[in-house]
Amino acid sequence: MKRQHHEEYKKLGLNIAYYRKEQGLSQMQLADKVDISRTHMSRIENNDCAVSLDVIFTIAKVLNIPVAKLFEFR
């Protein structure tokens, strides 16, 4: 899959995984709360698919963090 913003998606996925783990949630638990499949959550975290803003906003809400935190690329 060729995407224009490959590195940004990769960093976004890493940030989602970081905040998920920081809160002690499994991929399955977060996926259930976001109302997506665990497979989709895995693909988001592993930079294997694009992700909609709706899903990003819901992930941030479930993790109780500002959306901007997911885009603070280190």
N, C-alpha and C positions, 0 to 999 in steps of 0.2 A: 504494500500500500504506500503510495507516494502522497505525502502531504506537505503543504507549504510550511507549516509551523511545527514540524516534528519535535524539535527540542522543547518548545513551550508545552506541548501535550505531555511530553515525558516528565517535565518538572512538575506540571500540574498533578499528574498521577502520583508522583513521589510525595507531593505535599498531602494529597488526600490520604495516602497510606500512612504517612507520618501522624497526622492528626487522628486518624482512626485508631491506630495502635496506642497513641498517647491516652486515649480514652478507654482503652481495653476492649475495643470492639473487634469482632471477627469480620471478615468480608461479608459473611452471611448475615450477621446481625445488622450491619450498616445497610446492606442491600435491602433487607426486609423493611427497615425504617424509611428508606428512600423510595420503596416500592418498585425496585428493579430486580432482575435476577442476579444471583451471585456471580454467574458467568459474565454478565455485563459489567458488574463492579470490578471484577478481575481484569477485564479488558480495558476499562478506564484507567485503572492503576498501572497497568503494564503497557500503556501507550499502544494498544492494539485497535483502538477505535476513536473516532471523534465523540465528543460529548456535548449535549445541548446545554444551553444556559439554564433551562428549567431544572435539569438534573444537578448542575453545579449549585444553583441557589438552594435546592433542597438538601444537598449534601452539607453545605455550610450551615443551614438551619438545624439539621439533625445533630451536627457536631458542635453546635452552639458557638460558632466562630464567625467573624465577619468574612464575607466573600473575598475581600481583598487578601486575607491571609493565605488563601489557596493560590494566589497569584504572586506571592512574595518569593520570587525565584532566587535561590542562593547560588 
